[in-house]
Amino acid sequence: MILYRPVGTKELELIVQSGNKAFPPRLPDQPIFYPVLNEKYAIEIASNWNVKYNDDHKGYVTEFEVDDKFCAKYEPHTVGADYHRELWVPAEELEDFNKHIVSEIKVIKEYSDNE
């Protein structure tokens, strides 16, 4: 399954430190990891939310593939418009989720408030 994750610079730096193979553990106030199911939704978050609320006013869209069989255990959730679809991965399952990433995590879009 191809998934997307909008991230800020700090999270992206941690992804790069992993060799582009894993997402960093969630912070204590982040009980859920939310990869999204389509690029359009990821772009919305990165270009609007991340650019507005991150200290450096940058946002990135990452794309990666996760084993289909593993992803089947997570029911997609629609959280707004019909394309606002995401998986809800409990933070304590993120390490296992990372083990099922079958591609490099790559940045496919980059946004800043200078655009």
N, C-alpha and C positions, 0 to 999 in steps of 0.2 A: 504494500500500500504506500503510495506517495503521500507524504504529509508535509506541512509547512509550519514554521514556527517564527512569528515575528519576535525579534529580540532587540535589545539595546546594546550599546558598545561594551558594557561590563560583562554581560552574558556572552556576547560574541567572543570576547577575549578568553573566557574560560573554555568555550567550545574549541577554539584554536589550540589552547594548551592541551586539550585531550587528543590532538591530532585530527580534529574534525570528526571524532567518532562518538562523542557523548555530550549530553546536556548536563550542566552542573546541578548538584542537589538543590532542592528548593530551600528558600529561607524559612525560618519558623512561621512566618505569617503567610506562607504560600503552601497550603495543604494539597493543592492540585496542580499538576502539570497539564497544560492545555495545548496540545498540537492541533492545528486546524486542518480541515479537509480540502480546502481549495485556496488557490493563490489570490483570488480576488479579496477574500476575507483577510488573509494575512497582510496584503498590501494596505488595506484599510487601517488595520491596527498599527502597522509599522509607520505609515506615512502620517497618520493623525495622532494616535495615542503616544507612541514612542517618541516621535519628534517633539511633541508638546511637553511631555512629562519627564524625559530623561535629561540629566544635567547638561549633557553635550548637545542636546536637541538633534539626535540622530536615531534612525531606526533602520533595521535590516530585515529582509525576509530570507529565511533559510528554507531549503528544500532537502528532504531526505527520504529514504525508503525504509520501511519496517516490514519484517516478515508478516505476510498476510494472515497466516494461521494465528500468530500471536496477537495481532491487532483485533481479531474477531472477538476477543474477550471483553473489549471495551465498546459499549454501545455509543454510537454518535449522538450528540445532543445539538439541537438547534436552539440558539440563544438570542435570537432577534429575527432578522430577515431570513428568508428560506435558505440563503447561502451561508449564513453564520453558523456553520457546522464545525464542531470540534469534538475531540475525544477527551474524556476526563480520566487522567491517570493519577491515582493517589501518589503523593510524594514518596511514600515508603516503597512504591513499586517502580520508581524511576530508574534505579540501578538495573533492575531486570529489563525494563523497557529499553534502556541503552544497549544492553547485550543483544537485543533483537534488531538493532539498526543494521541494515545490510548494505548501506551505501555511505559514502562520505557526506557529512553535513555541509552543504555548500550555500554560500550567499548568492541569491539570484537577483535581488533588488536592494538598493540602498537609498535612503532618504535623509534629508537634513532641512533645517529651516532656512537654508540658503537657496533652496530651489524654488 
